[in-house]
C-alpha cells in the first residue's frame, strides 16, 4: 500500500467519524477519546493491508503535531486540533 493509499484511508476515517459536526462534545474526556481511537484502529486494521506502514505513519503523526498530513486531516474535518496544545491528543 502506498503512502497515498494510507493517506486516503486516514482521510476517509477522519471525514466519516471526526468531522466537526460528528464528534462528541466530551471528546476531551480520555475515556471517550480512547474509545473512539480503539474503534478507529479496528476500522483501519480491516481496510489497510500494510498495517506496519500504518503504525509507522501514525507514530510519525503523533510525534509531529505540525506534520503536513495532520494539517490535511484538520482541514478535511474542519477542526484545527493540530494547532493548539490544549487540543492535541498525541499522547
C-alpha positions as CSV (number, residue, x, y, z in Angstrom):
1,X,0.0,0.0,0.0
2,X,1.4,3.4,-0.9
3,X,1.5,6.5,1.2
4,X,-1.3,7.9,-0.9
5,X,-3.5,4.9,-0.1
6,X,-2.7,5.2,3.6
7,X,-3.4,9.0,3.5
8,X,-6.8,8.3,1.7
9,X,-7.7,5.7,4.4
10,X,-6.9,8.1,7.2
11,X,-8.8,11.0,5.4
12,X,-11.8,8.7,5.0
13,X,-11.7,7.7,8.7
14,X,-11.5,11.3,9.9
15,X,-14.1,12.6,7.5
16,X,-16.6,9.9,8.4
17,X,-16.0,9.8,12.2
18,X,-14.2,13.0,13.3
19,X,-15.8,15.8,11.2
20,X,-16.6,18.7,13.4
21,X,-20.3,18.1,13.4
22,X,-19.9,14.4,14.3
23,X,-17.6,14.3,17.3
24,X,-18.9,14.1,20.8
25,X,-18.8,17.2,22.9
26,X,-16.9,15.3,25.6
27,X,-14.0,14.3,23.3
28,X,-11.6,15.9,25.9
29,X,-12.5,13.0,28.2
30,X,-9.7,10.5,27.9
31,X,-12.1,7.5,28.2
32,X,-14.2,8.9,25.3
33,X,-11.1,9.7,23.2
34,X,-9.6,6.2,23.9
35,X,-12.9,4.5,22.9
36,X,-13.0,6.5,19.6
37,X,-9.3,5.7,18.9
38,X,-9.9,2.0,19.6
39,X,-12.9,2.0,17.2
40,X,-10.8,3.8,14.5
41,X,-8.0,1.4,14.9
42,X,-10.3,-1.5,14.4
43,X,-11.8,0.0,11.2
44,X,-8.4,0.9,9.8
45,X,-7.0,-2.5,10.5
46,X,-9.8,-4.0,8.4
47,X,-9.2,-1.8,5.4
48,X,-5.4,-1.3,5.4
49,X,-3.3,-4.1,4.0
50,X,0.1,-2.8,5.2
51,X,-0.5,-2.5,9.0
52,X,3.2,-1.9,9.8
53,X,3.2,1.1,7.5
54,X,0.0,2.4,9.1
55,X,1.5,2.1,12.6
56,X,4.7,3.8,11.4
57,X,2.7,6.7,9.8
58,X,0.5,7.1,12.9
59,X,3.6,7.3,15.1
60,X,5.1,10.0,12.9
61,X,1.8,12.0,13.1
62,X,1.7,11.6,16.9
63,X,5.3,12.8,17.2
64,X,4.9,15.7,14.8
65,X,1.9,17.9,15.5
66,X,2.8,20.1,12.6
67,X,3.2,17.3,10.1
68,X,1.6,18.2,6.7
69,X,-0.8,15.2,6.9
70,X,-2.1,16.4,10.3
71,X,-2.9,19.7,8.6
72,X,-4.6,17.9,5.8
73,X,-6.7,15.9,8.2
74,X,-7.5,19.0,10.2
75,X,-8.7,20.8,7.0
76,X,-10.8,17.8,6.0
77,X,-12.5,17.6,9.4
78,X,-12.9,21.4,9.8
79,X,-11.1,21.2,13.2
80,X,-7.8,22.8,13.9
81,X,-6.9,20.3,16.7
82,X,-3.3,20.1,15.5
83,X,-2.6,23.8,16.2
84,X,-3.4,24.3,19.9
85,X,-1.6,22.4,22.6
86,X,-4.8,22.0,24.6
87,X,-6.5,20.3,21.7
88,X,-3.6,18.0,20.8
89,X,-4.2,14.4,21.8
90,X,-1.0,12.9,20.6
91,X,-0.3,11.2,24.0
